[in-house]
Amino acid sequence: MTEFKLKILTPEGVVYDGMAESVIVRTTVGDKGILAKHEPYVAALTIGQAKIRINGTVRIGAVSSGCLLYTSPSPRDRSLS
């Protein structure tokens, strides 16, 4: 599965900064899954889980609130994949 760069920030700081295969989070309008090369997306997060697939293993974390921002890689980054 194609990977993308993922950074997870909390008020305490960065908790993850690396590559991921997928992310599933609960937004205010329902669950949303993100894969590599997804269209740009922004959403408010609500209480739920964040499921992150890294190297084939799903890691789960708690989410109380926040936001999700996914931006497509820049043309420079696309040339590296």
Residue pairs with C-beta under 8 A, 6 or more apart in sequence:
1 21
1 22
1 35
1 36
1 53
2 21
2 35
2 36
2 37
2 81
3 19
3 20
3 21
3 36
4 19
4 20
4 34
4 35
4 36
4 37
4 73
5 18
5 19
5 20
5 73
5 77
6 16
6 17
6 18
6 19
6 20
6 23
6 52
7 14
7 16
7 17
8 14
8 15
8 16
8 17
8 50
8 52
8 61
9 15
15 61
16 52
18 54
19 54
20 52
20 53
20 54
21 35
21 36
21 53
21 54
21 55
21 56
22 33
22 34
22 35
22 51
22 52
22 53
23 33
23 34
23 50
23 51
23 52
23 53
23 68
24 31
24 32
24 33
24 34
24 49
24 50
24 51
25 31
25 32
25 34
25 43
25 45
25 48
25 49
25 50
25 51
25 63
25 68
26 32
26 45
26 46
26 47
26 48
26 49
26 63
27 43
27 44
27 45
27 46
27 68
28 43
28 44
28 45
28 46
29 43
31 48
32 41
32 43
32 68
34 41
34 68
34 70
37 72
37 73
38 70
38 72
39 72
40 70
40 71
40 72
41 68
41 69
41 70
42 67
42 68
42 69
42 70
43 67
43 68
44 65
44 66
44 67
45 63
45 65
45 66
45 67
45 68
46 63
46 65
47 63
47 64
47 65
48 63
49 60
49 61
49 62
49 63
50 60
50 61
50 62
50 63
51 58
51 59
51 60
52 58
52 59
52 60
52 61
53 59
73 81
